[in-house]
């Protein structure tokens, strides 16, 4: 009886790994690039932080001309269950832009299409005294 269980365990492991479950990666976000500008003056904003709002956090800062570039991000999964699709399900890549003196700005980075999101206009925080 014990020998039967010993032979069954490796067979079950092979069926699970080969048949429907295996480690793989999926794209969390495509490569994303753009420029951050002041909404009133349209001047570039240097040092604005652009990154994912949900963990794991992946961010960058804008250069002197307001440009930013984030490479594509992939996530590792232990399993895949066809034919329904990937597990766990992909989520939209929600991103945010922050800089002191400006209102935060959020946007979604899609999985397809152009990787250039264009100009992002940050509104200055109103200072009332």
C-alpha positions in Angstrom: 0.0 0.0 0.0 2.8 2.4 0.9 4.5 1.8 -2.5 1.4 2.8 -4.4 1.2 6.2 -2.6 4.9 6.8 -3.4 4.3 6.2 -7.1 1.1 8.3 -7.2 2.6 11.5 -5.8 5.1 12.0 -8.6 2.5 11.2 -11.2 0.1 13.7 -9.7 2.8 16.4 -9.7 3.6 15.8 -13.3 -0.1 15.9 -14.4 -0.5 19.2 -12.5 2.6 20.8 -13.9 2.3 19.7 -17.5 -1.4 19.6 -17.8 -2.6 23.0 -16.6 -0.3 24.7 -14.1 3.2 26.1 -14.6 5.2 29.1 -13.6 5.2 32.1 -16.0 5.2 35.9 -16.3 2.6 38.4 -17.6 3.0 42.0 -18.4 1.7 44.3 -15.6 2.2 47.4 -17.7 3.6 48.3 -21.1 6.5 50.7 -21.4 5.2 54.2 -20.5 6.7 57.5 -21.4 5.4 61.1 -21.4 6.0 64.6 -20.3 4.8 66.6 -17.2 4.0 70.3 -17.6 2.6 73.1 -15.5 -1.0 73.5 -16.5 -0.9 77.3 -16.4 2.4 78.1 -17.9 3.1 74.9 -19.9 6.7 74.9 -18.6 8.3 71.5 -17.9 8.2 70.2 -14.3 11.5 68.7 -13.2 11.6 66.1 -10.4 7.9 65.0 -10.5 7.4 61.4 -9.4 5.6 59.2 -11.8 4.8 55.6 -10.8 2.3 52.9 -10.0 -0.3 53.6 -7.3 -0.6 49.9 -6.3 2.3 47.8 -4.8 4.8 46.7 -5.8 5.8 50.3 -6.3 7.7 51.2 -9.5 8.4 54.8 -10.1 10.7 57.4 -11.8 11.2 61.1 -11.8 11.0 63.6 -14.6 14.1 65.1 -16.1 14.8 68.9 -16.7 12.5 68.9 -19.7 9.7 67.2 -17.8 10.1 63.8 -19.6 9.8 60.5 -17.9 10.2 56.9 -19.1 9.2 53.7 -17.3 10.2 50.3 -18.7 7.6 47.5 -19.1 6.9 45.7 -15.8 6.2 42.0 -15.6 4.9 40.0 -12.7 5.6 36.3 -11.9 2.8 33.8 -11.4 3.1 30.2 -10.2 0.1 29.0 -12.2 -1.8 29.2 -15.4 -5.2 27.7 -16.0 -6.3 27.5 -19.7 -8.6 27.9 -21.4 -10.2 30.7 -19.2 -7.0 32.8 -19.2 -4.4 33.9 -16.8 -4.5 33.5 -13.1 -4.4 35.7 -11.2 -6.3 38.2 -13.4 -4.4 41.2 -14.7 -5.4 44.5 -13.2 -5.3 47.9 -14.8 -2.0 49.7 -14.1 -3.1 52.8 -12.3 -0.4 55.4 -12.2 0.0 58.8 -10.4 2.1 61.9 -10.8 3.1 64.0 -7.7 5.2 67.0 -7.1 5.3 69.5 -4.2 3.2 72.6 -5.0 1.0 70.7 -7.5 -2.2 68.7 -7.2 -1.7 64.9 -7.6 -2.8 63.5 -11.0 -3.8 59.9 -11.7 -4.1 58.0 -15.0 -4.3 54.4 -16.3 -1.5 52.9 -18.3 -2.9 50.4 -20.8 -1.5 47.1 -22.1 -1.6 48.0 -25.8 -1.3 50.8 -28.2 1.2 53.7 -28.0 3.5 53.7 -25.0 3.6 57.5 -25.1 0.9 59.0 -22.9 1.6 62.6 -24.1 1.7 65.7 -22.0 0.3 65.6 -18.4 -0.7 69.0 -17.1 -0.3 69.4 -13.3 -2.4 72.1 -11.7 -0.6 74.3 -9.1 -2.0 74.1 -5.6 -3.9 77.4 -5.0 -2.3 79.4 -2.2 -4.9 81.6 -0.5 -3.8 83.8 2.3 
